[in-house]
Amino acid sequence: MVRGRICSLLVRDVRFPTSLGGHGSDAMHTDPDYSAAYVVLETDAEDGLKGYGITFTLGKGTEVVVCAVNALAHHVLNKDLSDIVGDFRGFYRQLTSDGQLRWIGPEKGVVHLATAAILNAVWDLWAKQEGKPLWKLLVDMDPRTLLSCIDFRYITDVLTEEEAYEILQKGQVGKKEREGQMLMHGYPAYTTSCAWLGYSDDTLKQLCTEALKAGWTRFKVKVGADLQDDVRRCRLIRNMIGPEKTLMMDANQRWDVPEAVKWMSKLAEFKPLWIEEPTSPDDILGHATISKALAPLGIGVATGEQCHNRVIFKQLLQAKALQFLQIDSCRLGSVNENLSVLLMAKKFEIPVCPHAGGVGLCELVQHLIIFDFISVSASLQNRMCEYVDHLHEHFRYPVIIKKASYMPPKDAGYSTEMKEESVKKHQYPDGEVWKKLLAAQEN
């Protein structure tokens, strides 16, 4: 039973100085500080439950997202939660169609990141009130109710609500068995933690050795800054993991289209499954050109972590511009919009391999991919979810990885809640961690 009027929205700027260790570094983001705009919703319900939502950022700029959350807050405050989830499509559209804020979107950039943070908190609260982890809330939902959460505007030329309903109806077959499979074995993951671009060879070797001992079979390496260095590092990691293990590469938008094709032709000897974000995330036709050129080499194209919205995903699918689709739980407009992309990917039979890592992205996206397998795709072929071993200790319900797989969360909610002590320490600029660092910089 959904209950309560939302009486408070608090948003905080939480940052972790990951740049100090080179964690998260790639060809375009050399000094990222993993950060989050962290939203807390409270209601007047007697249960005392709160909804927690995050959107992931890289340090500077988090304050801009915080401003955007505050600018959207009036759409949420004093609303009954039952009214929101009772017409979730309408509420989603209200947030994304704010007559003035829409001008600095629409449905992209800072305003959309802020929308995701708020909606992630709403979903967390809803799942908690139902006493279910978010994936289970979605799996148990009647298909018509689920579809009523999705805004189909701008994508009906590719996926109508009726087609989506048929997909979900087909997904009912074998659903219980797939849920049992997830609970027993989990969802296959790959690791990005071994080969950040800022890591030394010794660190890379040490982390690869540890990952292999822990049972990891799928690895991703960052590339794109220097070709000779890429060749050397890819040879190093391929020799360490052996010819049978899966290797992926990620250029983080570094190249022009011809450059991407040329560069990857040189790295093809290391047998990568995919090259991720080879060029601008907005260049749909560029991705299509790269996909076509690399197909004879057996290299797929993966993208999506910086894909603005369902409309860009629609076009990437239409243009055959990607072979692996990477949703992100904070870049798109929360669960609502991710559902539409999962359904489109199913229609095109393109595997979804979510982007994760950062602050809480693993915690969030595990719910979406487990739901996708149980209710939508019904397949694990060429599918895996990214895992990055950073910052999980700051969450109340951290991810559980067993045998290189995500085990389905059992706690109610969206796994978004951070430990209050961690939030206080890392709040920018007044938290203890930042007071020390900023004082040291001044000296």
N, C-alpha and C positions, 0 to 999 in steps of 0.2 A: 504493500500500500504506500503510494507516494504522498508525502505530506510536508507541510511547512511553507512559510513565506520567507523568501530570502531577505534577511534584514541587514546583512553586512557583507561587504566585499573588501578584502585587504589584499594589496599586491606589494611584493617585496623584491628587491634587486639582490639576487644571491649569486656570488661569483667564487670560483675556485681557481687558484693561480697555477693551473696546469702547464702554462707556458714555461715555468721554471724548469720543468723536467723534459720539455720537448714532447709531452704527451699530446696527441691530437694534431701534431704538425704534419703538414702536407705541402705540395708544391705552391699552393696559393695562400695558405693560412699558416704562416711560419711561427706565429706566437699566440696561439689561441688560449684564452682563459675560459674554460668550460663554465657556462653561466646559465641562469634561468630567471625569467620573470615568473614569480611564484604566487599564485592566486589562492586565497582561502575564502570560501563561501560559508556563511553561517545562516541558519534558519531559526524561526521561533518555535520549531517543533520540540517537544519535550524529550526526544531521543538524544539531543545534544550532538548529533552527528554533524560533521563538517565535510565540505567538498574541497578537494585540493586539486589544483590544475597547474601545469607548468608549460612553458614554451622555452625551447632551447636556443641559446645565443652564445656568442664567443667573447663576452667581456664588454668592451665599449659598445654602446648601442642598446644595452639592456635597459638603460634609463629611458630610452625612446619608446621601447615596448611597454614599459611601466606606464608612461604617459598615455599611450594608446589604450591600455587596459582601463585606466581611470576615465578616459573619454567615452568608453563604451559602457561603463558601469551602470549608467542610468537605465539601460535596457533590461538589466537583471534585477536591480534592487526593487524590493516590494512586490516582486512577482511570486505567485504561488508555484512551487515546483511542479505540482500536478498540472497546472496550466501550460508550463513550458514543455514537459514531456508529452502532454496530451496533444500538442500541436507543435512537435519539435521542428518539422519542416518550416512552419511559419516563423518560429522563433529564430531558427538559423538564418532565415531570409531577412528577418528584422535586423539582426546583428550585422549581416553583410551588406545590407542595403541602406544603412543610415545615410540620409540624404546629403549630409555634408562630409562625413568621414569617408564615404564611398569614393569621393574624388581622389583621395590619396591611396586608394586600392585600385580598382575594386577587386576584392577577393585575392589580394596578393600583398606581399611586403609586410611592413610593420603592423598594419591594421589587421591583416589576416593572422599573423603570429599572435597578436593580442586576442583575437577572436578564438583561436585554438586554446589559449590558456584558460579563458573563461569557460568555454564549452567542455574542456577536459575536466574542469572542476565540477560542472553540472553532471557529467556522466559518472564521475567518481561518487558524487552524493547519491545519485539515483541507484547505482549498483549497491552502495552501502545500505540504503534504505530497504532494498530488496534482499539484502543479506547474501549477495552473490559476488564472486569476482566478475569483472566486466565481461570477460570472454563467455562466461556461463550465462550472464544476463542476455547477451546477444544470441547465443546458441538456443536458449529456451524461448526466445521471443517468437511470437506468431509472425510469419512472413509479411503479412499486411502491416502489422504494427512496425516491424523493422523498416519497411519501405517508407512508412509515413515520416521517418526521421530524415529522409534524404531529399535534397533539393535537386530535381532532375532538369531544372532549367539549363539550357545551353548544351545538353548532352543527348536529347531525345532523338537526334539524327543517327545516333550510334546505339543508344540503349533506352528503350521506353520502360515505363514502370511495369507494364505487362510482361515484357521480356525478362525483366529483373525478377518478377514474381515466379516465372517459369523456372529460372535458374535456381531460386531458393526452394521451389517445390521439388525439383530433381535432387537437390541437396539433402532432402529429408531421407532419401533412401540410404541406408547404411550409416546414418548419423550417429546412432548409439555406439556402433562398433568403432567408429573413428574417434569418438570421445573417449572410449575405453583405451584405445591405442595411444592417444595423447597422454592420458593419465598414467599409463604404464611406462611409455618410452620417451615422451616429450617430443618437441619439435626440433629438427636438426639445425645446428648453428654453425657459423664459421667465425674465425677470430681475426680481428684487425689489430690486436694489441701488440703483435710482435714486430711490426715493420713500419712504424711511423718514420717519416722522412728525416726527422731530427735525431733519430737514434744512431748511436755508433754501431759499427759492425759487431763489436763484442756484446753490446746489449741485445742486438738482433739475434745473434747466435744463442745467447743465454736464454732469451725468451722463447725462441723456437724449440730449443731442447726441452724446456719445461712444458711447453704446449704439447709436444709430441708424447711426452711421458704421461700427460693428463688425458691423452686419447683424442686430441684434435686431428682432424683429417682434411680440413679446409682452411686455407690461409689467404689473407689479402695483403698485398704490398703496395705502398704508395710510390707513384712514379711521376715523372713529368718535369723535373727541374733541370736535369742534365742527363743526356742520353747515355754517355759512357758510364756514368755512375749508376744509372738504372740497369744497364746490362750487367755490371759487376754485382750489384745488390740482388738482382733477380737470379743470377747464376748461384750466388751464395745461398739464397733461400731455397731455390729448387734443389740444389745439391743436399741441403739439410733435410728437406722433407721427402725427397725421393720422387721418382717419376709417376708413381701411382696416386699420390695425394693431389687434391684440387688446389689450383692457384688462381687467384683473381688479381687484377691490377686496377688502380684508381688514380686518375690524373687530376681530379678535382678542378675540372674546367680550364686546364692550363693551355690547351692548344687551339690553333686555328684548324679548320677542317682538313686541308691537305697535309698539314703537319702531323695531325693525329694519325692519319693513314700511314704516313711515312715512318713515324716513330714506332707505331705498333707492328709494322712489318719487320722492324729490327728486333722487336721483343717477342715475336711469334715463336722463336725457337724454344721459349720456356713454357710453351703450351698453356697460356692463360685461358680460363673459361670465358672471362669477359674483360673488357676495359670499361671502367666506370667513369661517367662524366668526362668524356674525352674533350668536349668543347663547351661553349656557353649553354647553360641549362635551358635557355629560351630558344635555342636554334634547332627547331624541329627538323627542318629539311637537311641541316648539317648532320644531325644524328643519323638521318636516313641514308645520306651519302656514305658516311663512315660505316654504317651497318652493312651496306651493300658491298663496299670495298673489302671489308674484313671477313665476310662470310666464307670466301674460299680458303682462308687461313684457319677456319674453325674457331674464330674469336667472335663472341657476341658483344653487344653493347648493352650496358646497364645504366639506368639513370632514374632520377626521381627525388632525391633527397632535397633538391632545391627547386623542384617543380612547383610552380605557383598554386595550381588549382586543378580541379577535375577537367577543365577545358583544355589545358595544355596536355594532360595525360591522354585525353581523348584523341588529340591530334597526333601525339607520338605513336599511339596504337594504329590510327588510320594510316599513317605514313610508313608503317613498318620500320620505325626508327629505333626500336629497342627490342632486345630479346629477353631482357630481364627487367621487371618493373619494380622500382624501389619506393614504396610508400614511406612517409615519415609521419609520426603521430603528432608532431607539433607544427610542421610546415603547412599542411592542409588544415582546413577548418574542422579539426577534431575528428571524432569517430564518424560523425554524419557524412562528411565529405569522403573520408577514407572508404566507407562502405560503398559509395558509388564507384570508386576506382577499382576496388576488389571485384565488383560485379562486371565492370567493363573488361577488366583483365581476363576474367573467366570467359566472357563472350569471345574474346580474341584468342583464347587459350595461350596466354602469355604468363609464364610463372612469376609470382610475386615473391621477391626476396628483400624484405624491408631494410631500410637504413636504421641503424641504432647506434648506441654509444653515448657520447656527450653526457649531459646531466639527465638521467631518468629516461632516456629514449628506449633503452632495453626494457626497463620496467613497464613502460607504456605499450610498446609495439608488440610485445609478446602476446598480449591479449588479442590484438587484431589478427595476427598470423595464425594463432590457434583456432580462432573463430573461422577464419578463411578455410582452413583445412577441413574442419568439421562440417561446416554448413554451405560452403561455396565451391572451392576447387576440388575437394575430395582427392587430391593428389599431392605426393611429395616429390614427384619427378622434377629434377633440376631446381628444387626449392630448398632454401635455407635462409635463416635469419641472422643478420650480423650480430656479433657480440663483441663488446669492448670492456675490458676488465678495469674500469675506473669508476670511482665515486659511489659504488653501490652501498658502501658502509654508511652513507648519509641518509638512507631511506629506511622507513619503518618496515616495509615489506620488500626487501631486495629480491632480485631475480635468483632463481635456483637453477644452476646448471649441473646436469649429471650426464656423464659420458658424452660430452660435447652437444648436449641438447637442452633446450629450455623446458623445464618441467612446469606444467600449468599451475599458476598461482591459485592458492586455496582461500586466501583472505578476501573478504568482501571489499569491493571498490576497484579502482583503476591502478592501484600500486603507486600512486602519485605522491603519497604523503611523505614529507621529509622529517627527519628528527629535528625538533625545535632547537636543540643545542647546536646542531650543525648550521641551521639557518641563522641563528644569532651570531655565531662565530664568523660566518662568511658573508653576512650582509654587507653590501657596499654603500658608502665607504666607512661606515661606523663600526663594523664588526671587528673583533679582536685581531683576526688574521690580517685584515686590510689596514688597520691602524698601524700595525708593526711594519708591514711592507711599504706603505706610503711614507712612513717616517724614515725608513732606511733609504728610500729613494731620494728623499730631500737631503739627507746627509751625504 
